[in-house]
Amino acid sequence: MTPGLLNWTVESGLLRLCGELERETLLPLWQQRDELMQQADVIDVSGLERVDSAGLALLVHLRQIVLLRGKTPHFTGIPDKLHSLITLYNLQEIIADRR
């Protein structure tokens, strides 16, 4: 994994994010968000090494796209650092790890 990159795959309703989800890296994902979220309602963030507040905002937005489709969005694999950021912004009820 090259530092400073964000990669993703969509398969069987699962969007898997890997790398760094930050202001500097999220534009390609932002540009494809509607198309990607037509194919996924589970977002696997276990491969994210870094997430900043802009990346967190994008995760909230991806969740909203799924809700607008009438589906129930789920997150899985939330790393400790991302969980801390979620708690800092009081988003535990919006971005919760599916167990």
C-alpha positions in Angstrom: 0.0 0.0 0.0 1.5 3.3 -1.1 1.2 6.0 1.6 -1.4 8.7 0.9 -3.6 6.5 -1.3 -7.1 5.4 -0.9 -8.3 2.2 -2.6 -11.7 0.5 -2.7 -13.5 -2.5 -4.1 -17.2 -3.3 -4.2 -18.3 -6.9 -4.1 -21.5 -8.6 -3.0 -23.0 -5.5 -1.4 -19.7 -4.7 0.4 -17.7 -1.6 -0.1 -14.2 -2.3 1.2 -12.0 0.8 1.9 -8.2 0.6 2.3 -5.5 3.2 2.8 -6.0 6.8 3.9 -9.4 8.4 3.9 -8.4 12.1 4.2 -9.1 15.4 2.6 -6.2 14.9 0.2 -7.2 11.4 -0.9 -11.0 11.3 -0.9 -11.9 13.1 -4.1 -12.0 10.0 -6.4 -14.2 8.2 -4.0 -16.4 11.3 -3.6 -16.8 11.5 -7.4 -17.9 7.8 -7.6 -20.0 7.7 -4.4 -23.5 7.5 -5.9 -22.5 4.7 -8.3 -20.6 2.8 -5.6 -23.4 3.1 -3.0 -26.0 1.7 -5.5 -24.0 -1.5 -5.2 -23.3 -1.6 -1.5 -24.9 -1.3 1.9 -22.1 -2.6 4.1 -18.9 -0.5 4.4 -15.8 -2.3 5.6 -13.3 0.2 7.0 -10.9 -2.3 8.5 -8.3 -1.5 5.9 -8.2 2.2 6.7 -4.9 3.3 8.2 -5.8 6.9 8.6 -9.1 8.9 8.6 -9.4 12.7 9.2 -12.6 14.7 9.8 -13.2 15.1 6.1 -13.0 11.3 5.7 -15.4 10.8 8.6 -17.8 13.3 7.0 -17.7 11.2 3.8 -18.5 8.0 5.7 -21.5 9.8 7.2 -22.5 10.9 3.6 -22.1 7.3 2.3 -24.4 6.1 5.0 -27.0 8.7 4.0 -26.9 7.6 0.4 -27.7 4.0 1.5 -30.6 5.3 3.7 -32.0 7.2 0.8 -32.1 3.9 -1.2 -34.4 2.5 1.6 -31.6 0.2 2.8 -30.0 -0.2 6.3 -26.3 0.8 6.1 -23.8 -1.0 8.2 -20.1 -0.4 9.0 -17.7 -3.2 9.8 -14.1 -3.4 11.0 -13.9 0.0 12.7 -10.3 0.4 13.9 -9.6 1.9 17.3 -8.3 5.2 15.9 -11.4 5.7 13.8 -13.6 4.7 16.8 -11.9 7.4 18.8 -12.7 10.0 16.1 -16.3 8.8 15.9 -16.6 9.2 19.7 -15.0 12.6 19.6 -17.7 13.8 17.1 -20.4 12.0 19.0 -21.3 9.9 16.0 -21.6 6.5 17.7 -25.2 6.0 16.8 -24.6 7.0 13.2 -21.4 5.0 12.6 -21.6 1.8 14.7 -19.6 -1.4 14.0 -21.9 -4.2 12.9 -21.3 -7.1 15.2 
